[in-house]
Amino acid sequence: MRTTFTAVLLILTSAAFADPLNDLEFSDFPVSSAYRGKIVLPNWRDKDAALFRTRITNAMRTGSNFAGHYVVITIGCGSGGCRLVLIADARNGKLFSFPASGEEYQYLNLLYELRSNLIKTRYAQEGKCIRQDFEWANNVAVALQKTTIGSEDDCLSAPQWK
């Protein structure tokens, strides 16, 4: 009887502390191929893009790093771990905004892969540490799931990605 109680308690404790976002795998969101062609830079007539011309150019020159033919670009925007996140199509230079970006997403960390449309984020917002996953589909980040994983202080340590 005592063994059964201990086993049930361990299962309940494990479930209570399990990260519900660990079930999404990059392999569940595959892309068919990785772009290896010439990188096309953005149209610098766009005033917003022109403000960060050097940072965008340097990031794009490293080549595709996300979802087959995209480049994730992060630009620091002040104290507190603020980051501006842009996603550029390496084939045509088009820039897209990413929803988890800017001052509202402090201590932002991103995890993504070249051969997957999945992008995982962790950030502090309103005193909480949040994990949120997105799928990149038709040039838009579609929110998949979001959960609070602790206090804002939990976002200060290195992320524990699965």
N, C-alpha and C positions, 0 to 999 in steps of 0.2 A: 504494500500500500504506500509506504513511504517512498519507494523508488518511482512509482507511478506519479505521485505528487511532484517529486523533484523533476521528472522528465517533462511534465506539463508546465511547470513553472519556467524551466529553461526554454521551452518552445515559445511560451508567451513573452518572456523577456526578450528573446531574439527577435520576435516579430515586432515588438514595440520599438526596438532600436534599429531595425532594418531600414535602409534607404530605399523608399519605394521607386526611385528613379533608376535603380541599377538594372532594371530589366530591359532597358533599351540598349541595343548593341549597334555599333557602327555597321556591322555586316547586315543588319536588318534594313538598312537604307542605302543599298549599293548604287553606284553609278557605273555605267558600262565601260567607260574608258577615261584615261587621263590625257588632257591636252598637252602636247609637246611642241606646238607650233610657235610662231612668232607672237610675242606679247604686244598687244595694241594698247597704247596709253590713252587715257581719257581725253575728251575734248576740253581743252583748258579755257574755253570761252565761258564755261560754267563757273560762276564766281565762287561758289562754295568749294568746288574742286580745286580751283586755282589757289585758294588760301593754303592748301596743304600739298601743293604740287611736288615738293621735294620728298615728303614722307610717302606720298602715294606712289611716285615714280620708283623710289627705292624699294618699296614693298613689292611692287609689281615685277620688277626686274628679277626677283628671286624665283618667279614662276608660280604656276598654279599650286595651291596648297589645300584646296577645299572643293568638294563636290565636282571633281573632274576638271573643270576649267575656270574656277573662280580663285580669287586671291582675297583672303581675309586680311584687312588692314586695320591695325589698332594705332591710335594716336593719343598720347597723354593729353589730358585737358585740365590739368591743375592738380591740387593736392587731394589727398584722400583716395587715391587710386582711381580717379576719374579717367575714363577712356572713351574716346569716340571710336566707333566701329563702323567701317565701311566694307562692303563686299564688291569687288570689281570683277567683271567678266574679262578674262585674259584674252579672249578671242576678238572682242570688239571695243573694249575700253569703257563700257557702260558701268557707272557706279550706282550702287544701291545702298540704302540705309539699312541698318540692322536695329531691331526694336530695343534690344538690351544695350543701350549706348548712352553716354553722356553722364551728367551730374547725378541723375536719379539712380544710377547703378554703380555705387561705390565698390571699390575693391574687386572689380569685374575680372573673372577668369573665364577663359574660353577653352574648350577642347573640341577639336575637329580633325578630320582626316581627308586626304586627297580623294580617296575612293568611296566617300560616303556623303550623303545629303544631311546627315545628322550633325547638329552642333549643340554641345552641352555648355551651359553657363552656370556660374555661381557668382553671386553678388550680394552686397548689403543694401537694404532698403528699409527705411522706417524702423531702424533698430534691430532688424532681423537679418539672418543669413538665408538666402533663397537659392535653391537649385531649380533651374528651368531648362527644358530641352526644346529644341526647335527642329523642324524639318525644312530644308531649303527646297521650295517647289515653285517653279515658274517665276523665278527672281523675287520671291517673297519668303520671309521666314515665318513659318506657320507654327504657333505655339502648340506643343504637344502635351506637356505636363509640367506642373510647378508645385513645389512644396517648400515649406520652411524647415530648415535643418538645424536651426539654433539661433543664438543671438548674433548681433553684428560682429562680436569678437571672434566667432567661429569662422568668419570669412577672412580673418587676418592671417590664419595659418595656411600652409600649402594645402590645396584641395586634395581630397582622397577620391580620385576617380576610380571607377571599376575597371 
